[in-house]
Amino acid sequence: MNVLLVPRIINRFPGKRQLIIDLCTSDMVVSELCEDYEKLIDALAEVGVDVNSKQIPVPETSSLYELFILKKELEQELLDRLERQQRKSPKQAYN
């Protein structure tokens, strides 16, 4: 996967940029997770929703609510995988 195609996940977690790049190039699951995140953000942005909001900017009754829940789940999954990777290689410093 070309990590240049997933800038939003890197923008979301700028302090983990190099680790995200490394995992996207070496781990197919992380690569797919990043691609799914990009598609999800594209879909939300297309309907004019603020994708950078820290709070879910739509009511629970909105059809977009589940997409925001999925966004949060994808972010958490990536963070979990990044944390596991960092525990495996604690001597490596990623910026």
Wavefront OBJ file of the C-alpha trace (Angstrom):
o trace
v 0.000 0.000 0.000
v 1.109 3.499 -0.732
v 1.030 5.362 2.577
v 0.735 8.621 0.691
v -2.853 7.523 0.092
v -3.626 7.570 3.820
v -2.658 11.057 4.981
v -5.710 11.509 7.209
v -4.776 8.793 9.657
v -1.276 10.248 9.831
v -2.753 13.720 10.352
v -4.980 12.310 13.091
v -1.975 10.889 14.939
v 0.992 13.054 13.862
v 3.184 11.886 16.743
v 2.964 8.337 15.440
v 3.698 9.177 11.802
v 6.720 6.953 11.262
v 5.218 3.997 13.103
v 2.023 4.267 11.037
v 4.057 4.378 7.841
v 6.142 1.386 8.927
v 3.087 -0.660 9.896
v 1.151 0.274 6.755
v 4.006 -1.026 4.645
v 4.623 -4.192 6.649
v 1.248 -5.257 8.053
v -1.631 -5.931 5.653
v -4.253 -5.607 8.396
v -2.998 -2.143 9.372
v -2.801 -1.194 5.716
v -6.437 -2.178 5.203
v -7.453 -0.441 8.424
v -5.859 2.789 7.176
v -7.556 2.461 3.802
v -10.919 1.863 5.473
v -10.350 4.941 7.643
v -9.644 7.065 4.563
v -12.815 5.850 2.845
v -14.871 6.504 5.960
v -13.511 10.022 6.341
v -14.144 10.678 2.634
v -17.767 9.576 3.039
v -18.309 11.776 6.098
v -16.625 14.782 4.496
v -18.692 14.299 1.353
v -21.901 14.921 3.298
v -20.387 17.972 4.976
v -19.783 16.595 8.458
v -16.890 17.933 10.562
v -14.675 14.845 10.683
v -12.187 16.524 13.034
v -14.696 17.039 15.805
v -13.658 15.439 19.085
v -17.324 14.902 19.958
v -19.705 13.050 17.688
v -21.316 16.011 15.877
v -24.538 14.213 14.951
v -27.419 12.983 17.102
v -27.699 9.282 17.914
v -30.783 9.117 15.735
v -28.817 10.274 12.689
v -27.819 7.717 10.079
v -24.308 9.168 10.313
v -24.000 8.289 13.995
v -22.866 4.732 13.288
v -20.205 6.029 10.908
v -18.772 8.165 13.693
v -18.796 5.176 16.017
v -16.938 3.202 13.345
v -14.450 6.071 12.958
v -13.716 5.962 16.692
v -13.382 2.156 16.584
v -10.925 2.295 13.677
v -8.870 4.921 15.482
v -8.800 2.803 18.631
v -7.864 -0.329 16.702
v -4.955 1.492 15.098
v -3.811 2.876 18.451
v -3.956 -0.621 19.960
v -1.866 -2.022 17.113
v 0.633 0.844 17.372
v 0.971 0.252 21.087
v 1.577 -3.468 20.580
v 4.208 -2.692 17.953
v 5.950 -0.232 20.247
v 6.058 -2.853 23.030
v 7.696 -5.273 20.591
v 10.408 -2.772 19.669
v 10.799 -0.408 22.616
v 14.257 0.740 21.580
v 12.998 2.179 18.314
v 12.004 5.820 18.481
v 9.166 6.949 16.265
v 8.181 10.544 15.650
l 1 2 3 4 5 6 7 8 9 10 11 12 13 14 15 16 17 18 19 20 21 22 23 24 25 26 27 28 29 30 31 32 33 34 35 36 37 38 39 40 41 42 43 44 45 46 47 48 49 50 51 52 53 54 55 56 57 58 59 60 61 62 63 64 65 66 67 68 69 70 71 72 73 74 75 76 77 78 79 80 81 82 83 84 85 86 87 88 89 90 91 92 93 94 95
